[in-house]
Amino acid sequence: MAAATSRTGADLVRRDVDTDAFTLLGGFAAMPSPVATPLPRAPKGRGGYPSIMIILKTILYTIFRQATILPSKSDGGRPKGWPIDRGTGRNGMTKAREQFAPPQKTVSLPSSSQRPSRRKFLKNAGRAIAAGVASAVPLRGYAADLVNIGALYPTTGSMAQIGVGCVTAAKLAVEMLNEAGGIKSLGGAKLNLITSDVQSDTTVTRTETDRLISSNKLSAIHGCFASALTLIASEVCERAKVPIITGSSSDQLNKGRTYTFTPFARASQFAKAQLQMSKLVSEQPKVAVIFENTAFGTATSNGLKELAPGEGVEIVMFEPYSAGFTDASPLINKVKASGANALFSVSYLNDLILIVRTVKQVGLNIAINGGSGGFVIPDFYKNVGKLAEGLQGVAHWNHDMDDNAQKVNAEYKKRAGEFLFEYAGGLVAQTYMIADALERAGSADPQKVREALSTLDVSTGFAAMAPGGRVKFGPDGKNIFGRPVGVQWQNGDLASVFPKDDARAPLIKS
């Protein structure tokens, strides 16, 4: 019963508000008795702003005050010279009801000669309404000034170590852009980051991507970083016609897609860089390749196998394993028996930690290139300590690549207490790529943003933070200038060591 009463009361408030507004629009003769009571609090419309009827009522209420139709506070609640009506039983009120009714001041209307003419009233009201409607436009514009950007990252589950850092970097990038004035072609519109936890799970990734798009008016999305998740998210984005930009390396993302953009190196390029780096430690490299049986692991390892002959590298072992395994001893014993002088492990963090520890436990002396994935994030060093020193890897981004990257890295360190790793640093650049597209599109419409991304060509600023210093997308959404950077763990930090043009420190041979 209480709920029904409350709902009826709310309906009455809305009905009274709208009725009063239309009554006022009817002109002077149709006005209700001018009792000096405050206007009711206006219920708000979509976006937190008053409905048009509330705006009109407020405007007209002000006009009546100025025309001395309504009493003003400065005159003690009535216009000067107006007599107080001290009549009782007004409107048929009984004496008993009067005793309990709250006191209110009433006034008598002036004579018709004192009233403004209907024509004058309507003329003034029309001007005020026009001014009020004009002033309401910026309110609507202000509500639309937030440009929604979706962010799909696993902050729980097996990939949470990377996902949490990515969200921290994503928030930093949005703050940097907004503090710099937002999207100027949209009147200084601010970016609004809407994050979603895909829980390191492909099924959840599909449902969360769909929910994120259907529940919000998005201009673009960035995510996820793990190719197995990104392939799913990309499919949903393609169907919804919302652009997604990602640091994932799978070459499959560049096949048959028009709303997917990959600004960094592809898996096949990672493979080539790893093979070339093997020659830095041996003139005749014999490589054992072990890889997790995921989209990331399979694509990268296949690239290694296909390119090895052309790079003069012999693959002596090629072995997949189940991601998330708990005992690496059988796998490492096979590596030891293969006669390899270099080990390429295509793995994410937890698996790679286990592999490196097992290599040391069995006393295997072998050069290790951990590729990308878990090898190039701070948690790897935290878990294996000095066992990481001298180990090599390949990344699509590193925090020492240029001055802008170092500036962002310094700010990220204040927040996270560790250096800005490849996926997190890369998505800062991705956020600026989206901002560049929004500026040129002059619109938050996702299809126009997609068109602007397809013509992106940057070589300066935070959007160009990539190996080689330039980002330009080809017809397949791939950066035609994209390439990986070879890195090495040195004194607890990742230093860029390969190729020569991108090297920021000399390679340390162990």
C-alpha positions in Angstrom: 0.0 0.0 0.0 2.8 2.4 0.9 4.5 1.8 -2.5 1.2 2.4 -4.3 0.6 5.6 -2.4 4.1 6.9 -3.2 3.7 6.1 -6.9 0.3 7.9 -7.0 1.9 10.9 -5.3 4.7 11.0 -7.9 2.2 10.8 -10.7 0.2 13.7 -9.2 3.4 15.8 -8.9 4.2 15.2 -12.6 0.6 15.9 -13.7 0.3 19.1 -11.6 3.6 20.3 -13.0 2.6 19.7 -16.6 -0.9 21.1 -16.0 0.5 24.3 -14.4 2.9 24.8 -17.2 0.2 24.5 -19.9 -2.1 26.7 -17.8 0.6 29.4 -17.7 1.1 29.1 -21.5 -2.6 29.8 -21.9 -2.2 33.4 -20.9 -3.0 35.8 -18.2 -6.7 35.2 -17.9 -6.2 31.5 -17.2 -3.7 32.0 -14.4 -4.2 30.3 -11.0 -4.3 32.4 -7.9 -0.8 33.8 -7.2 0.1 32.3 -3.9 3.7 33.1 -2.8 4.9 29.5 -2.5 8.1 28.1 -3.9 8.1 26.1 -7.0 8.3 22.3 -6.4 11.6 20.6 -7.0 11.7 19.8 -10.6 11.9 16.1 -11.6 14.7 15.5 -13.9 14.7 14.1 -17.4 17.2 12.0 -19.2 20.9 12.8 -18.5 20.0 14.4 -15.1 18.5 17.6 -16.6 15.0 19.1 -16.2 12.3 18.3 -18.7 11.2 21.0 -21.1 7.9 21.6 -19.2 9.9 22.3 -16.0 12.2 24.7 -17.8 9.1 26.6 -19.3 7.4 26.8 -15.9 10.5 28.2 -14.3 10.9 30.8 -17.0 7.2 31.9 -16.8 7.3 32.0 -13.0 10.2 34.4 -13.2 8.3 36.6 -15.7 5.3 36.8 -13.4 7.5 37.9 -10.5 9.1 40.6 -12.6 5.7 41.8 -13.8 4.5 42.1 -10.1 1.9 39.5 -10.8 3.4 37.4 -8.0 4.4 38.7 -4.6 8.1 39.2 -3.9 10.1 38.6 -0.7 11.4 42.1 -0.6 7.8 43.4 -0.1 7.0 41.1 2.8 5.4 38.6 0.5 3.1 41.0 -1.5 3.4 43.9 -4.0 3.4 47.3 -2.5 -0.1 48.7 -2.0 -1.9 45.4 -2.4 -4.4 44.8 0.5 -4.2 41.6 2.5 -7.2 39.4 2.2 -8.0 38.3 5.7 -11.2 36.5 4.8 -11.8 33.1 6.4 -13.4 30.0 5.1 -12.0 30.8 1.7 -12.6 28.2 -1.0 -15.2 26.5 1.2 -12.7 25.7 3.9 -14.4 24.9 7.3 -13.3 26.5 10.5 -12.1 23.1 11.8 -9.9 22.6 8.7 -8.6 26.2 9.0 -7.3 25.4 12.5 -5.0 22.7 11.2 -4.1 24.2 7.9 -0.6 25.8 7.6 -0.7 29.5 7.5 -0.2 31.1 4.1 -0.2 34.6 2.8 -2.7 35.4 0.1 -3.1 38.5 -2.1 -5.8 40.0 -4.2 -5.2 40.5 -7.9 -4.9 44.1 -9.1 -7.5 45.6 -11.3 -7.6 44.9 -15.0 -6.1 48.3 -15.6 -3.1 47.3 -13.5 -2.5 44.0 -15.3 -0.2 43.7 -18.3 -2.2 43.0 -21.5 -2.5 39.5 -22.7 -0.6 40.5 -25.9 2.3 42.0 -23.9 2.4 38.9 -21.6 2.5 36.5 -24.5 5.2 38.6 -26.2 7.4 38.7 -23.2 6.7 35.0 -22.5 7.7 34.1 -26.0 11.0 36.0 -25.7 11.7 34.3 -22.4 10.9 30.9 -23.7 13.1 31.4 -26.8 15.9 32.5 -24.5 15.3 29.6 -22.1 15.3 27.0 -24.9 18.5 28.5 -26.3 20.1 28.3 -22.9 18.9 24.7 -22.6 20.9 23.7 -25.7 24.3 23.9 -24.0 22.9 21.7 -21.2 22.0 19.0 -23.7 25.4 19.6 -25.3 27.2 19.3 -22.0 25.5 16.0 -21.3 26.8 14.7 -24.7 30.3 16.0 -24.1 31.3 12.7 -22.5 32.7 10.4 -25.2 32.5 6.8 -24.0 35.4 4.5 -24.6 35.1 0.8 -23.7 37.9 -1.1 -22.1 37.9 -4.9 -22.1 40.6 -6.4 -19.7 40.8 -9.4 -17.4 41.1 -8.1 -13.8 40.3 -11.5 -12.3 41.4 -15.0 -13.3 44.7 -16.2 -14.6 45.6 -13.1 -16.6 44.7 -10.6 -13.9 48.3 -9.5 -13.2 48.4 -8.0 -16.7 44.8 -6.8 -16.8 45.0 -4.8 -13.6 48.0 -2.9 -14.9 46.2 -2.3 -18.2 43.3 -0.7 -16.4 45.6 1.6 -14.4 47.3 2.7 -17.6 43.9 3.2 -19.3 42.7 5.5 -16.6 46.0 7.4 -16.7 45.7 7.9 -20.5 42.2 9.3 -20.2 43.2 11.6 -17.4 46.1 12.9 -19.5 43.9 13.6 -22.5 41.1 15.2 -20.4 43.5 17.5 -18.5 44.9 18.6 -21.9 41.5 19.9 -23.0 39.7 16.8 -24.2 38.6 16.4 -27.8 38.8 20.0 -29.1 36.8 19.4 -32.3 33.9 18.3 -30.1 34.1 21.4 -28.0 36.5 20.0 -25.4 34.5 16.8 -24.9 36.0 14.6 -22.2 36.7 10.9 -22.6 34.7 8.6 -20.3 36.4 5.2 -19.7 33.9 2.3 -19.2 35.8 -0.8 -18.1 34.7 -4.4 -18.1 36.3 -7.4 -16.5 36.4 -10.3 -19.0 37.6 -12.6 -16.2 40.3 -14.3 -18.3 37.6 -16.4 -19.9 36.5 -16.6 -23.6 32.8 -17.1 -22.8 32.7 -14.2 -20.4 34.6 -12.1 -23.0 31.8 -12.6 -25.5 29.0 -11.8 -23.1 30.8 -8.8 -21.6 31.7 -7.3 -25.0 28.1 -7.6 -26.1 26.8 -6.1 -22.8 29.3 -3.3 -22.9 28.2 -2.3 -26.4 24.5 -2.8 -25.9 24.4 -0.9 -22.6 26.5 2.1 -23.5 26.8 4.5 -26.4 30.5 3.8 -27.3 32.7 5.5 -29.8 35.4 2.8 -29.7 36.9 0.0 -27.6 40.4 -1.0 -26.7 41.3 -4.5 -25.3 42.0 -7.2 -24.5 45.8 -8.1 -25.0 45.4 -11.9 -24.9 44.8 -13.0 -28.5 42.4 -15.8 -27.4 40.2 -13.2 -25.8 40.6 -10.5 -28.4 39.6 -12.7 -31.3 36.2 -13.2 -29.5 35.8 -9.5 -28.6 36.7 -8.5 -32.1 34.0 -10.7 -33.6 31.4 -9.0 -31.4 32.7 -5.5 -32.3 32.6 -6.3 -36.0 29.0 -7.3 -35.9 28.1 -4.3 -33.8 30.2 -2.0 -36.1 32.1 -0.5 -33.2 35.9 -0.1 -33.8 38.3 -2.0 -31.5 42.0 -1.3 -31.2 44.2 -3.8 -29.6 47.7 -4.8 -28.6 47.1 -8.5 -29.3 49.6 -10.0 -31.8 47.6 -12.7 -33.6 47.7 -12.4 -37.3 44.2 -13.7 -37.5 43.0 -10.3 -36.3 43.9 -8.9 -39.7 41.9 -11.3 -41.8 38.4 -10.4 -43.0 37.9 -7.6 -40.4 37.1 -3.9 -41.0 36.6 -2.6 -37.4 39.7 -4.1 -35.9 43.0 -2.2 -35.7 46.4 -3.5 -34.6 49.0 -0.8 -34.2 51.8 -3.0 -33.0 53.9 -6.0 -34.2 52.2 -9.2 -35.4 53.0 -12.7 -34.1 54.9 -13.5 -37.3 57.1 -10.4 -36.8 57.8 -11.5 -33.2 59.0 -14.8 -34.5 61.4 -13.2 -37.0 62.8 -11.0 -34.3 63.4 -13.9 -31.9 65.2 -15.9 -34.6 67.4 -12.9 -35.4 68.2 -12.4 -31.7 69.3 -16.0 -31.4 72.3 -15.1 -33.5 73.4 -12.6 -30.9 74.4 -15.4 -28.6 75.4 -18.1 -31.1 76.7 -18.2 -34.7 74.9 -21.5 -35.2 71.8 -21.4 -33.1 69.9 -24.7 -32.4 66.6 -23.7 -30.9 64.0 -25.7 -28.9 60.5 -24.1 -29.2 58.0 -24.8 -26.5 54.6 -23.0 -26.6 51.2 -22.9 -24.9 48.4 -24.4 -26.9 46.5 -21.1 -27.3 45.9 -18.7 -30.2 48.8 -16.7 -29.0 51.2 -19.6 -28.6 50.2 -21.4 -31.8 50.4 -18.3 -34.0 53.8 -17.3 -32.7 55.4 -20.7 -32.7 54.2 -21.4 -36.2 55.8 -18.2 -37.3 59.1 -19.4 -35.7 58.9 -22.7 -37.5 58.1 -21.2 -40.9 60.8 -18.5 -40.8 63.6 -20.4 -39.2 65.2 -21.8 -42.4 65.3 -18.3 -44.0 67.1 -16.9 -41.0 69.6 -19.7 -40.8 68.3 -21.1 -37.5 67.8 -24.8 -36.9 64.6 -25.9 -34.9 65.6 -29.0 -33.0 62.5 -29.3 -30.9 58.9 -28.0 -31.4 56.6 -28.9 -28.5 53.2 -27.6 -27.4 52.0 -27.8 -23.7 48.8 -27.2 -21.9 48.6 -23.7 -20.6 48.4 -23.5 -16.8 50.4 -26.8 -16.3 51.9 -27.4 -12.8 54.9 -29.5 -13.6 57.4 -28.4 -16.2 60.0 -31.1 -15.5 59.0 -33.5 -18.4 59.0 -30.7 -20.9 62.4 -29.3 -19.8 64.0 -32.8 -19.8 63.0 -33.1 -23.4 64.7 -29.7 -24.1 67.8 -31.0 -22.4 67.9 -34.1 -24.5 67.4 -32.2 -27.8 70.9 -30.6 -27.8 69.5 -27.1 -28.2 71.7 -24.1 -27.2 68.7 -21.7 -27.1 65.2 -22.0 -25.7 62.2 -20.1 -27.0 59.3 -20.3 -24.6 56.0 -18.8 -25.9 54.1 -18.5 -22.6 52.2 -16.2 -20.3 53.4 -15.3 -16.9 52.7 -18.2 -14.6 53.9 -20.8 -17.1 57.0 -18.9 -17.8 57.9 -18.6 -14.2 57.6 -22.3 -13.7 59.7 -23.0 -16.9 62.6 -20.7 -15.8 62.7 -22.1 -12.3 62.7 -25.7 -13.7 65.5 -24.9 -16.1 67.7 -23.8 -13.2 66.6 -26.7 -11.0 67.7 -29.3 -13.6 71.0 -27.5 -14.1 70.4 -26.8 -17.8 72.7 -24.1 -19.2 70.8 -22.6 -22.1 70.1 -19.1 -23.5 66.4 -18.3 -23.0 64.3 -15.9 -25.1 60.9 -15.6 -23.4 59.3 -13.8 -26.3 56.5 -11.6 -25.2 53.5 -12.4 -22.9 54.4 -12.9 -19.2 58.2 -12.5 -19.8 58.1 -8.7 -20.2 56.0 -7.6 -17.2 57.4 -6.6 -13.7 55.8 -9.6 -12.0 58.1 -11.9 -13.8 61.2 -10.4 -12.2 59.4 -10.2 -8.8 58.8 -14.0 -8.9 62.2 -15.2 -10.3 64.5 -12.5 -9.1 68.0 -12.6 -10.3 67.2 -15.7 -12.4 65.8 -13.2 -14.9 69.1 -11.3 -15.3 70.4 -11.6 -18.9 67.2 -13.3 -20.3 66.0 -12.0 -23.6 62.5 -11.3 -24.9 60.6 -9.6 -27.6 57.9 -6.9 -27.0 55.7 -4.7 -29.1 56.4 -1.7 -26.8 59.0 -0.7 -24.1 59.1 2.2 -21.7 62.6 3.4 -22.8 61.7 3.7 -26.6 61.4 7.5 -26.6 60.9 10.6 -24.5 57.1 10.4 -24.4 57.2 6.8 -23.3 59.6 7.7 -20.5 57.3 10.5 -19.4 54.3 8.2 -19.2 56.4 5.6 -17.5 57.4 8.0 -14.8 53.7 8.9 -14.1 52.7 5.3 -14.2 55.4 4.4 -11.6 53.9 6.9 -9.2 50.6 5.0 -9.4 51.6 1.4 -9.7 55.0 1.3 -8.1 56.6 -0.4 -11.1 57.6 0.3 -14.7 55.1 0.5 -17.5 55.1 -2.8 -19.3 54.3 -3.4 -23.0 50.5 -4.0 -22.9 49.8 -1.2 -20.5 52.2 1.3 -22.3 50.8 0.2 -25.7 47.2 1.0 -24.7 48.2 4.5 -23.6 49.3 5.0 -27.2 46.1 3.3 -28.4 44.0 5.8 -26.4 45.7 8.7 -28.1 45.1 7.0 -31.5 41.4 6.9 -30.7 41.6 10.6 -29.6 43.3 11.5 -32.8 40.5 9.8 -34.8 37.8 11.6 -32.7 39.5 14.9 -33.4 39.6 14.3 -37.2 36.1 12.8 -37.3 34.6 15.7 -35.4 32.1 13.1 -34.2 31.6 10.5 -31.5 29.8 8.2 -33.9 31.6 4.8 -34.0 31.4 4.4 -37.7 32.9 7.8 -38.3 35.6 7.1 -35.7 36.3 3.8 -37.6 36.7 5.8 -40.8 39.1 8.2 -39.1 41.2 5.3 -37.6 41.5 3.7 -41.1 43.3 6.9 -42.3 45.4 7.4 -39.2 49.0 8.4 -39.9 51.0 9.7 -36.9 54.7 10.1 -36.3 54.7 12.5 -33.3 53.2 12.6 -29.9 51.9 9.9 -27.6 49.9 8.2 -30.4 53.2 7.5 -32.1 54.7 5.7 -29.2 55.7 2.5 -31.0 58.9 0.9 -32.3 59.8 2.8 -35.4 57.9 5.9 -34.2 55.1 5.8 -36.8 51.6 4.3 -37.0 49.6 4.1 -40.2 46.9 1.4 -40.8 46.7 -0.5 -44.0 43.4 -1.9 -45.5 43.6 -4.9 -43.1 43.9 -2.8 -40.0 47.6 -3.6 -39.5 50.1 -0.9 -38.8 52.3 -0.9 -41.9 55.3 0.4 -39.9 54.8 -2.0 -36.9 57.7 -4.0 -35.7 58.8 -5.6 -32.4 61.6 -4.5 -30.1 64.1 -6.9 -28.6 64.6 -6.5 -24.8 66.8 -7.9 -22.1 66.5 -8.0 -18.3 69.2 -5.8 -16.9 69.4 -4.8 -13.2 65.8 -5.6 -12.6 64.5 -3.5 -15.6 63.8 -4.2 -19.2 66.2 -2.5 -21.6 65.7 -2.3 -25.4 68.6 -4.0 -27.1 67.5 -4.9 -30.6 67.4 -3.9 -33.5 70.2 -1.4 -33.6 67.9 1.5 -34.4 65.7 0.8 -31.3 68.5 -0.2 -28.9 68.8 1.9 -25.8 71.4 -0.3 -24.1 74.1 -2.9 -25.3 73.2 -6.6 -25.1 74.8 -8.4 -22.1 76.0 -11.8 -23.1 75.7 -14.4 -20.3 
